Amino acid sequence: MKTVEVKKGILERNQENADLLRSIFYQNRIFVMNLVSSPGSGKTSLLEKVLPIVKENYNILVIEGDLQTENDAERVRKTGVEAIQINTGGACHLEAVNILKVLKGYDLTKIDCIIIENVGNLVCPSSFDLGEDLKVLLISTTEGEDKPIKYPSMVRVSSVLVVNKLDLIPYVNFDVEKAITYAIGVNNKLEIFKTSCFTGEGIEEFAVWLKSKIEDKKL
Amino acid sequence: MKTVEVKKGILERNQENADLLRSIFYQNRIFVMNLVSSPGSGKTSLLEKVLPIVKENYNILVIEGDLQTENDAERVRKTGVEAIQINTGGACHLEAVNILKVLKGYDLTKIDCIIIENVGNLVCPSSFDLGEDLKVLLISTTEGEDKPIKYPSMVRVSSVLVVNKLDLIPYVNFDVEKAITYAIGVNNKLEIFKTSCFTGEGIEEFAVWLKSKIEDKKL
């Protein structure tokens, strides 16, 4: 029982920090998205395509979470958007305290949107609130269509599902509608996007949606 | 400090169970492989291809770890190999105690090889010894070649790297040799295989290697 109690302690402490973050984001009218997926589903690639469209109208800050390397932050910076890299060392997810630390002393008054790209992991990040407005879950067509029912906890806490790598459908055994049906079966409130960062399919729709969310937060 | 101490407690308890498993496997001369990867890298697909070759000569038992569903065990059973499904509920990895429980009362004297397919997760399973002889790490060509340096803990504890989904190389931006160089940079003892479960490339080589490992364990 000791383990369970301590895990609860970690989650409670995280929730306090997440509540604080949420209040900071609210005061500054910043829309915050927590982007989650398996490793290699295309989170950074999606940002590389969407950021150039959205940055025309809004100031965006990207926070990258990885065990090691600055690779993803560097990829984001090439789009002209500011990016902060967090290296978690061994940790399999970001915690609210990581976000609090990197934002300390940061001038948030000019930021419209923060995108947090979590560590690639379809399990653990589902338990850790980062004060975000919503979680966006990516799955890619190369992962197999049963992932939403094999990893239901992440589907349950997400508001948006992006099915990415549509361009690879001719070469893989993946039924998009079946994957979406599985996901909706776990969480029937999911908003769905279908994208390819290679052909550009669905990118504009996702960018338009993101802009509308940023705008809504200002009201 | 409380968190760190308890995590150490969990790992120490796991190690005791893993040591017990290792001694059971040794007594029964069973070669045990712990198969790890991101979700959707093709662990089950690799087994579907390799098991029909290896089962001709050896008795194999597969243990499948997933948060939910019996899907993977069912896929394995279609090859004629016995499979036990463990559903971890919310847990992001298998622990030695899970393996001990399902093997309790099981007649191991006729088993030559146990393959444990871990939960799809490139982080947490690296910390939990399951009493295996070695870990086999799969990465797929759709995941991006920098995964070995972004998730180095798993590379460090693995003995074998399988680069899977070779057939998709014409359609993705993935440099196989670069991925292997990154991996070797983290762990220069890695044995490397390159496979495609679609074209069958590299499957025979992997099956031959597995047979030799099973044979070695009998000596």
Interface residues (C-beta under 8 A of the other chain):
Chain A: K2 T3 V6 G9 I10 S38 P39 G40 D66 L67 Q68 T69 N71 G90 A91 C92 V119 G120 N121 L122 V123 C124 S127 S140 T142 E143 G144 D146 K147 I149 K150 Y151 P152 S153 K165 D167 L168 Y171 V172
Chain B: K2 T3 V6 G9 I10 S38 P39 G40 D66 L67 Q68 T69 N71 G90 A91 C92 V119 G120 N121 L122 V123 C124 S127 S140 T142 E143 G144 D146 K147 I149 K150 Y151 P152 S153 K165 D167 L168 Y171 V172
